[in-house]
Amino acid sequence: CVGKRAFIAGVADDNGYGWAIAKSLAAAGAEILVGTWVPVSNVENHSWVDVLVE
């Protein structure tokens, strides 16, 4: 996936399918764009970039 970009919609927290997909693609080298609906997510409490880059 190096050099690829992926948009993953519906990521609400770090326990769902969207999160698992984003993390797997990031680990494979893809650039990730995450779409979420803020009222149902904890995005203001997460630093997803740090976790995806680990």
Backbone as a printed PyTorch tensor [residue, N CA C, xyz], in Angstrom:
tensor([[[  0.8070,  -1.2100,   0.0000],
         [  0.0000,   0.0000,   0.0000],
         [  0.8450,   1.2670,   0.0000]],

        [[  2.1440,   1.1570,  -0.0460],
         [  2.9950,   2.3410,  -0.0100],
         [  2.6580,   3.2320,  -1.1980]],

        [[  2.4510,   4.5090,  -0.9150],
         [  2.1070,   5.4590,  -1.9600],
         [  0.6180,   5.5490,  -2.2490]],

        [[ -0.1850,   4.7520,  -1.6050],
         [ -1.6390,   4.7660,  -1.7960],
         [ -2.2820,   5.6420,  -0.7320]],

        [[ -3.4800,   6.1280,  -1.0460],
         [ -4.2670,   6.9080,  -0.0940],
         [ -5.5730,   6.1890,   0.1500]],

        [[ -6.0370,   6.2280,   1.3980],
         [ -7.2930,   5.5690,   1.7470],
         [ -8.1460,   6.5080,   2.5850]],

        [[ -9.4420,   6.5690,   2.2500],
         [-10.4080,   7.3050,   3.0590],
         [-11.2590,   6.2730,   3.7710]],

        [[-11.2760,   6.3070,   5.0910],
         [-12.0760,   5.3750,   5.8820],
         [-13.1400,   6.1950,   6.6000]],

        [[-14.4100,   5.9250,   6.2800],
         [-15.5280,   6.6410,   6.8940],
         [-16.0920,   5.8250,   8.0480]],

        [[-16.6360,   6.5020,   9.0200],
         [-17.3190,   5.8280,  10.1120],
         [-16.4390,   5.4140,  11.2680]],

        [[-15.2830,   6.0230,  11.4020],
         [-14.4160,   5.7010,  12.5340],
         [-14.8900,   6.5160,  13.7330]],

        [[-15.4380,   5.8390,  14.7320],
         [-15.9640,   6.5340,  15.9060],
         [-15.0670,   6.3750,  17.1280]],

        [[-14.3390,   5.2830,  17.1970],
         [-13.4300,   5.0680,  18.3170],
         [-12.3910,   4.0410,  17.8990]],

        [[-11.5550,   3.6370,  18.8280],
         [-10.4790,   2.7050,  18.4830],
         [-10.8540,   1.2460,  18.7350]],

        [[-12.1510,   0.9360,  18.7450],
         [-12.5980,  -0.4420,  18.9480],
         [-13.3810,  -1.0170,  17.7760]],

        [[-13.6140,  -0.2410,  16.7340],
         [-14.4750,  -0.6990,  15.6490],
         [-13.7240,  -1.1680,  14.4130]],

        [[-14.5230,  -1.5800,  13.4240],
         [-13.9650,  -2.0580,  12.1610],
         [-13.2170,  -0.9590,  11.4140]],

        [[-13.7820,   0.2450,  11.4040],
         [-13.1330,   1.3500,  10.7010],
         [-11.7420,   1.6240,  11.2260]],

        [[-11.6120,   1.6030,  12.5410],
         [-10.3060,   1.8190,  13.1640],
         [ -9.3290,   0.7090,  12.7820]],

        [[ -9.7900,  -0.5210,  12.8260],
         [ -8.9210,  -1.6580,  12.4860],
         [ -8.4500,  -1.5600,  11.0400]],

        [[ -9.3460,  -1.1750,  10.1510],
         [ -8.9860,  -1.0170,   8.7390],
         [ -7.9650,   0.1030,   8.5790]],

        [[ -8.2110,   1.2400,   9.2120],
         [ -7.2860,   2.3700,   9.1190],
         [ -5.9070,   2.0030,   9.6490]],

        [[ -5.8700,   1.3260,  10.7710],
         [ -4.5880,   0.9400,  11.3710],
         [ -3.8360,  -0.0510,  10.4820]],

        [[ -4.5540,  -1.0000,   9.9060],
         [ -3.9160,  -1.9880,   9.0260],
         [ -3.3550,  -1.3410,   7.7670]],

        [[ -4.1350,  -0.4610,   7.1580],
         [ -3.6610,   0.2170,   5.9510],
         [ -2.4840,   1.1380,   6.2540]],

        [[ -2.5260,   1.8240,   7.3900],
         [ -1.4070,   2.6830,   7.7830],
         [ -0.1470,   1.8550,   8.0100]],

        [[ -0.3030,   0.7020,   8.6300],
         [  0.8460,  -0.1770,   8.8690],
         [  1.4460,  -0.6730,   7.5600]],

        [[  0.5970,  -0.7760,   6.5290],
         [  1.0710,  -1.2250,   5.2170],
         [  1.6530,  -0.0760,   4.3980]],

        [[  1.6150,   1.1420,   4.9460],
         [  2.2480,   2.2700,   4.2840],
         [  1.3170,   3.2380,   3.5860]],

        [[  0.0180,   3.0490,   3.7050],
         [ -0.9330,   3.9480,   3.0510],
         [ -1.0820,   5.2470,   3.8410]],

        [[ -1.3960,   6.3130,   3.1170],
         [ -1.7440,   7.5830,   3.7430],
         [ -3.2280,   7.5100,   4.0850]],

        [[ -3.6000,   7.8290,   5.3150],
         [ -4.9650,   7.6250,   5.7970],
         [ -5.6830,   8.9520,   6.0180]],

        [[ -6.9340,   9.0100,   5.5460],
         [ -7.8450,  10.1060,   5.8450],
         [ -9.0540,   9.4780,   6.5120]],

        [[ -9.3620,   9.9360,   7.7250],
         [-10.4440,   9.3410,   8.5080],
         [-11.6390,  10.2790,   8.5180]],

        [[-12.8160,   9.7150,   8.2410],
         [-14.0620,  10.4630,   8.3200],
         [-14.8830,   9.9630,   9.4830]],

        [[-15.4030,  10.9000,  10.2620],
         [-16.2060,  10.5250,  11.4140],
         [-17.2580,  11.5830,  11.6660]],

        [[-18.2170,  11.2680,  12.5000],
         [-19.2270,  12.2220,  12.9290],
         [-18.8970,  12.5630,  14.3640]],

        [[-18.4380,  13.7650,  14.5900],
         [-17.8790,  14.1620,  15.8810],
         [-18.7880,  13.8790,  17.0830]],

        [[-20.1090,  14.0930,  17.0110],
         [-20.9270,  13.8270,  18.2060],
         [-20.8810,  12.3850,  18.7260]],

        [[-20.5460,  11.4240,  17.8810],
         [-20.4970,  10.0350,  18.3520],
         [-19.0800,   9.5280,  18.5290]],

        [[-18.1210,  10.3980,  18.3880],
         [-16.7370,   9.9410,  18.4840],
         [-16.0180,  10.6340,  19.6250]],

        [[-14.8550,  10.1140,  19.9180],
         [-13.9820,  10.7150,  20.9250],
         [-12.7840,  11.3670,  20.2620]],

        [[-12.9780,  11.9410,  19.0690],
         [-11.8420,  12.4800,  18.3400],
         [-11.1290,  13.5950,  19.0910]],

        [[-11.8730,  14.3590,  19.8840],
         [-11.2130,  15.4310,  20.6150],
         [-10.3430,  14.8910,  21.7410]],

        [[-10.5150,  13.6230,  22.0860],
         [ -9.7330,  13.0070,  23.1540],
         [ -8.6650,  12.0530,  22.6390]],

        [[ -8.5640,  11.9110,  21.3290],
         [ -7.6080,  10.9700,  20.7460],
         [ -6.5830,  11.6910,  19.8870]],

        [[ -5.3980,  11.1990,  19.8850],
         [ -4.4040,  11.6190,  18.9130],
         [ -4.2130,  10.4450,  17.9690]],

        [[ -5.1420,  10.2930,  17.0310],
         [ -5.1390,   9.1470,  16.1230],
         [ -3.8990,   9.1010,  15.2500]],

        [[ -3.3790,  10.2650,  14.9090],
         [ -2.1920,  10.2860,  14.0640],
         [ -1.0530,   9.5520,  14.7490]],

        [[ -0.8360,   9.8180,  16.0200],
         [  0.2440,   9.1500,  16.7460],
         [  0.0600,   7.6380,  16.7570]],

        [[ -1.1620,   7.1800,  16.9310],
         [ -1.4250,   5.7420,  16.9910],
         [ -1.2550,   5.1060,  15.6210]],

        [[ -1.7390,   5.7520,  14.5700],
         [ -1.6380,   5.1810,  13.2260],
         [ -0.1990,   5.1330,  12.7330]],

        [[  0.6260,   6.0340,  13.2120],
         [  2.0090,   6.0940,  12.7450],
         [  2.9150,   5.1480,  13.5120]],

        [[  2.4760,   4.6730,  14.6690],
         [  3.3160,   3.7780,  15.4820],
         [  3.7860,   2.5780,  14.7110]]])
